[in-house]
């Protein structure tokens, strides 16, 4: 009887052990499944956030690149501004030739116009500029010229096909430039010039001269007259 009970109790113990093991296995499996499920659930948003973060990072980097590029562009503009400043400086007096000699000011120049026609067909007027200032200056380039007519209109004179020559004037030195045109000897010219308005190269102040006595009549219109660049008289 005792052996039978012991065997029965042993069988019950083994059964209980199997039962507990099975339960624990299910719980572990369920726990793993739940753990898997709970860890995978936030993983999708985490991936999205990560992607979003990367995208933002890329965007920020791209924007940063843009800003950097813009800064470079601004620096380029600065250089451009500097170049423009140099050009304006040249117009206001700094010589382009050596960066030291200033352009001659109208107030420092004695300017005169004379008839210099070589014959009865080719009209030419020489306009001479003498440096009356106390320092060396540059008269390089084309002077601005308008011709004033008896009807009180003023007409700008186009430039002739010629390259400017460096024209530096020490105090007392002279430079000259020419107006060239064809003389109308028919007596029927429609042009009646009275004055020549001269603005020295790279200057803004104008001086008014009388049309030279004895100069031939202009054939055609004032648009047919040409102004040539300055050169030294030596």
C-alpha positions in Angstrom: 0.0 0.0 0.0 2.8 2.4 0.9 4.6 1.7 -2.3 1.4 2.3 -4.3 0.8 5.7 -2.6 4.4 6.7 -3.0 4.2 5.8 -6.7 1.0 7.8 -7.0 2.4 10.8 -5.3 5.5 10.6 -7.5 3.3 10.5 -10.6 1.3 13.5 -9.4 4.6 15.4 -8.7 5.9 14.7 -12.2 2.5 15.8 -13.7 2.6 19.0 -11.7 6.1 19.7 -12.9 5.2 19.2 -16.5 2.1 21.4 -16.0 4.2 24.2 -14.4 6.8 23.9 -17.2 4.2 24.1 -19.8 2.7 27.2 -18.2 6.0 28.8 -17.8 6.8 28.1 -21.5 3.5 29.7 -22.6 4.1 32.7 -20.4 7.6 33.1 -21.7 6.4 32.7 -25.3 3.6 35.2 -24.7 6.0 37.5 -22.9 8.4 37.3 -25.9 5.5 37.9 -28.3 4.3 40.8 -26.2 7.9 42.1 -25.9 8.4 41.7 -29.6 5.2 43.5 -30.3 5.8 46.3 -27.9 9.4 46.9 -29.1 8.3 46.8 -32.8 5.4 49.1 -32.2 7.6 52.2 -31.3 10.2 51.1 -33.8 8.1 52.4 -36.8 7.7 55.9 -35.3 11.4 55.9 -34.3 12.3 55.1 -37.9 10.0 57.9 -39.1 11.5 60.3 -36.7 14.9 59.2 -37.7 14.1 59.7 -41.4 12.5 63.1 -40.5 15.5 64.1 -38.6 17.8 63.0 -41.4 15.6 64.9 -43.9 15.7 68.0 -41.6 19.4 67.6 -41.3 19.8 67.4 -45.0 17.5 70.3 -45.4 19.4 72.3 -42.8 22.7 71.4 -44.5 21.2 72.4 -47.8 20.0 75.6 -46.4 23.3 76.2 -44.8 25.0 75.6 -48.1 22.6 78.0 -49.7 23.4 80.6 -47.1 27.1 80.0 -47.5 26.7 80.2 -51.3 24.8 83.5 -50.8 27.5 84.8 -48.6 30.0 84.0 -51.4 27.8 85.8 -53.8 27.7 88.8 -51.5 31.4 88.8 -51.3 31.4 88.7 -55.1 29.0 91.7 -55.0 31.4 93.4 -52.7 34.2 92.9 -55.2 31.9 94.1 -57.9 31.0 97.1 -55.7 34.8 97.7 -55.3 35.3 97.6 -59.0 32.5 100.1 -59.5 34.0 102.2 -56.8 37.2 102.3 -58.7 35.4 103.2 -61.9 33.6 106.0 -60.1 36.9 107.1 -58.6 38.4 107.3 -62.1 35.5 109.5 -63.3 36.0 111.7 -60.2 39.7 112.2 -60.8 41.8 109.1 -60.2 43.8 108.2 -63.3 43.3 104.8 -64.8 46.8 104.8 -66.2 48.9 104.6 -63.1 46.5 105.1 -60.2 48.4 108.2 -59.0 47.9 111.0 -61.6 44.6 112.8 -61.2 42.6 113.8 -64.2 42.7 117.5 -65.0 39.9 119.6 -63.6 38.1 122.0 -65.9 38.9 124.9 -63.5 42.6 124.3 -63.9 42.5 124.3 -67.7 42.7 127.2 -70.1 40.7 126.0 -73.1 40.6 127.6 -76.6 39.2 126.7 -80.0 40.8 127.6 -83.3 40.1 126.9 -87.0 42.7 124.5 -88.3 41.2 123.4 -91.7 44.0 122.2 -94.0 41.9 123.0 -97.1 38.5 124.2 -98.3 37.0 120.7 -98.1 38.2 119.2 -94.8 36.9 121.1 -91.8 39.0 120.9 -88.6 38.8 122.7 -85.3 41.6 122.3 -82.8 40.7 122.6 -79.2 43.7 123.3 -76.9 43.8 122.7 -73.2 46.6 124.1 -71.1 47.3 123.0 -67.6 47.2 126.1 -65.4 47.2 124.1 -62.2 50.1 123.5 -59.8 50.3 119.7 -60.2 50.7 117.3 -63.1 47.3 115.9 -64.3 46.0 113.6 -67.0 43.8 114.7 -69.9 43.7 111.2 -71.4 40.5 110.2 -73.4 37.7 111.8 -75.2 36.3 115.2 -74.3 32.5 115.6 -74.3 31.5 118.0 -77.0 28.2 119.6 -78.0 27.7 122.2 -80.7 25.2 124.9 -80.1 23.3 126.3 -83.1 21.8 129.7 -83.8 18.4 128.2 -83.1 19.6 127.6 -79.4 19.6 123.8 -79.8 22.6 121.8 -78.7 23.7 118.6 -80.4 26.2 116.0 -79.0 29.1 115.2 -81.3 29.9 111.5 -81.8 33.4 110.0 -81.3 35.7 109.3 -84.2 37.3 105.9 -84.7 40.6 106.4 -82.8 42.2 105.0 -79.7 42.9 107.4 -76.8 46.6 108.0 -76.0 47.9 108.7 -72.6 48.1 112.5 -72.3 49.8 113.7 -69.1 50.2 117.4 -68.6 52.7 119.0 -66.3 51.9 122.6 -65.2 52.1 124.7 -68.3 51.8 121.8 -70.8 49.2 121.7 -73.5 47.0 119.0 -75.0 44.8 119.2 -78.1 41.9 117.4 -79.6 40.1 117.9 -82.9 36.7 118.3 -84.4 36.6 117.0 -87.9 33.8 117.5 -90.5 33.2 118.2 -94.2 32.9 121.8 -95.3 29.8 122.9 -97.1 30.9 125.5 -99.7 27.5 125.7 -101.4 26.3 128.5 -99.2 23.2 126.5 -98.4 24.2 124.8 -95.2 21.4 124.4 -92.7 23.8 124.4 -89.8 24.7 127.7 -88.1 27.0 126.9 -85.2 27.6 129.6 -82.6 29.3 127.8 -79.7 31.2 124.7 -78.7 30.4 123.2 -75.3 33.5 121.3 -74.0 33.7 118.9 -71.0 37.3 117.7 -70.5 37.9 113.9 -70.3 36.6 112.4 -67.0 35.1 115.7 -65.9 31.6 116.9 -65.3 32.1 120.7 -65.6 31.6 122.2 -69.0 33.0 125.3 -70.6 31.5 127.3 -73.5 33.7 128.4 -76.4 32.8 130.5 -79.4 32.7 128.8 -82.8 36.0 129.9 -84.4 35.9 132.8 -86.8 36.6 131.7 -90.3 35.7 128.1 -89.8 33.9 126.6 -92.8 30.2 125.7 -92.7 29.2 122.2 -91.6 28.0 119.9 -94.4 25.0 117.8 -93.4 24.0 117.7 -89.8 26.0 117.9 -86.5 25.9 114.1 -86.3 28.4 114.2 -89.2 31.0 116.0 -87.1 33.4 113.8 -85.1 35.5 114.4 -82.0 38.9 112.7 -81.6 40.8 111.9 -78.4 43.3 114.2 -76.8 47.1 114.1 -77.4 50.1 116.1 -76.3 51.2 119.0 -78.6 54.9 118.0 -78.3 
